[in-house]
Amino acid sequence: MKNGRKIAQIIFEALKLITLILLEGGVVFIANDYYQIENYSKELSEELNIFVFFDKNSKNDEKVLDKLNSINSVLVKEYVNASQAYKKTVEKNPILNNISLPNDTNSMQAYAIVKPKSIPNDNFLLEIKTTFSDISDIEEIVFDESNFLHYAKIQGQLLLYKKAFFIVISIFFVFLILKSVLIYISGANIFKQAKRFFIYLLSSSSGFLLFWSICKYKHYNLLAPKASIVIVLAFACVLVLMLDKIEIE
């Protein structure tokens, strides 16, 4: 009977360590997925450009720029006058340099590249169109609406991740404080708790190494920072330690 209990306890401890390995791999995957979405969001934000083309006959570009800068929701990233616009066109199409005429520069429009200051919502583009239409000497605005809507959706997904992390961490710390108080009141052996944490840390590290090996084999980019991985390792260890029963001497 004693041997049966000992075998059952060994199997239970082994299953707990295996669970920790799998838990660590899963948590690192979730954290890495967050950082991948965040990295993609940063790349996508560079494409959120609104091209504001000025009227060719306008002689008040500075006045138009002042009005654009006065709009709270956008930021003027770059201004390109007619001459610079023509030079950029020639750089992209060198053949124009051989057939251009002296007055060709006048055929180009000055323009400004504008970016949103904050995350654009569903009404952002409509508000921008309305606001820009009230500014004289603006002939046309051009932007990729799908990029803005997709960026807003990605930001919403990241916000959901952050809220979920905050809720989980808050609950975690409440239970951690409660478990610490119970350990202190019961007079449990702190050394044994520290020993268990070290064993769990080794298992948790094994889970990360397993996940990292799979990532290398599958050519899956691991973007989570080292600091985040260390925090996740400790989090998984403490989580399992919290679920352990308190052994009283």
N, C-alpha and C positions, 0 to 999 in steps of 0.2 A: 504493500500500500504506500509506504514511504517512497519507494523507488518510482511508483507511478506518479506521485505528486511532484517528485523532483524532475522527472522527464517532462511532465506537463508544464512545469514552471520554466524549464529550459526552452521548450518549444514556444511558450508564450513570449519569453524575452526575445527569442529569435524573430518571431513574427512582428514584434514591436519594432525591432531594429530594421527589418525589411520594409515595414510600413513607413518608417522615418526616411529611408532611402528614397522610396517612391514619392513620399510627400515633398521632400526637398527638390527632387527633379521637377515635380509639378509646379511648385511655387516659383522656382527659378524660371520655368517656361512662361508662366504668367507674367512675371516681372520683366522678362526679356521681350515678351510680346508688347508690353506697355512702352518700353523704350524704342522698339521698332516703329510703333505707331507715332510716337513723339518725334523720332528722327524723320519719318516720312512727312509729318506735319510741318516741320521746319523747312524741308525741301519744297513742299507745296506752297508755303507762304511766300517764297521767292517769286512764284509765278502769279501772285495776286496783284497784277499791274493793271491800272486803268490809264489808257492813253487818251489824253485830252488834246485834240487838235485845234489850234487857233485859226481864226479867220485869216486868209491870205492877205486881205486888205487891212488887217488890224495893225495899228501903230502903237497900241497900248499894252504890249505884252506884260510889262511890269505891273500894270494895274490889274490885269487878269491873274497874274501870279499872286498878287497880294490878296485877291478875293479867294483864290484857292487855298492859300495858307490860313485864311481866316475861318475855314470850315473845320470844326472840331473833330469830325469823324475821319478825316483823311490827312495824309502827309505828302507833300511834294517831294518825291525822291530825286527827280532830275528834270532840268529844263533844257530843251534843245531848240536853238533858234533855226531860222530857215537855212542859213548858210551851213550850219553844222549838220542839219538834217540831210542836205544835199551831199555833203562829204561822206556821211555814213552810207547813203544810198550808192554812191560811186564805189566805196570800199567793198560793198557786197556785190556790185555789178561792175567790175573793172572796164568792161566794154564801153560803158557810158563816158568814161574819161576821154575816149578818142572821138566821140561824136557829139560831145556837149557843146553848147553855145554859151556866149557870155551872159545871157539873160535867163539861163536855165535855173539858176539859183532861186529866182523869183517864183518858179513854178512849185517850189516846195513849201510846206506849211511848218511853222514852228509848232512844237508840241511839248507837253509836260507829262511825265510819268508819275502817277499818283498811287499811293498805297493806303489801305485802311489802317487806322491806328489801333483798332481793337478787333475782336472776332466779329466778322460780319454775320448778321442774322438774316432771316428771310426777307425783311423789309429794307435791308441796307442798300441793295442795288436800286430799288425803286426810289428811295430817298435821295441817292446820289444823282440819279437821272433828273429828278425834279429840281434839286439844288443847282446842278450844273446848267440846266436849261434857263435858269433865271440870270445867269451871268452872260452879259453881252460879249461879243467877239470870240465866243467858243462855237466852232462849226460842228464838231462831232466828238463823241466819246466812244472808245472801242475797248471792250474787255471780254474775257471768256467767262460767261456766267456760270458754266458748269464747274469751273475751278473754285469759284467762290462758294457755291453751294456744297461742293464736296469738302472743302476746307472746314466749313461750319459744322458739317456732319462729323468729321474727324475730331474736331475740338469737343463736340458733345460727347463723343466716345471716351476721350481722354478725361473729361470732367467726371464721367460715370466711374471710371477706374479710380480716380482720386477720392471720390466720395466713398466708394466701397473700401478702399484701403484705410481711410480715416475711421470708418465704422468698425472694421475688423480690429485695427490697432487699439482703438479706444476700449472695446470690449476685452481685448487681450490684456491690457494693463490693469483693468479692474479686477479680472480674475487672478492676475499675477500678484497683485497686492493682497488679495484675499488668501491666496495659497501661502504667501510668505507669512502672513499673520497666523495662519493655522499651523504652519511648521514651527513658528516661534512658541506658540501656546502649547503645542504637544510635546515640545522638548525633543524633537527628532534630531538625529545625528546629521549635522551640517556637512561633515566630511563625506558621508555616503551620498548626499545630494550632489555635492561637487563632483564626486567620482562618476555618478550617473550622467551628469551633464557632459563630462569629458568623453564618456563612451558614446553618448548621443551625438556629440560634435564630430566624432570620427565617422559615425554612420552617416550623418548628414553630409559630411565632406565627400564620402563615397558616392552618395546620391548625386552630388554636383559633378563629380568626376565622371560618373556614368553618363549624365546628361551632356556634359562637355564633349565626351568621346563620340556620342551619337551625333552631336552638332557637327563635329569635324568630319565624320563619315558621310553625313548627308549634305555637307557644305551649307549648313544653316548658320547664318550670322548671329553671333552672340554679342549683343550691343549693351547689355546691362553693365554698368560701371562696377569696378571691383568693390567699392564701398557698399554698394547695394547688395552684392552677392554675400558679403560678410554679414550684413544685417539679416539677410534672409536665412543664412546658415544658423545664426544665433536664435532667430525667431522660431525656426522649426524645432530646434533643440529644447528651448524653454517651453514651447507648446506641448511637446511630448512629456517633458518633466512635470508640467502642471497636471497632466492626466494620470501620473503615477500616484499610487496610494502612499500615504504618509506612514512610514515604518517607525513605530515607537519602540525604543529600546526597553 
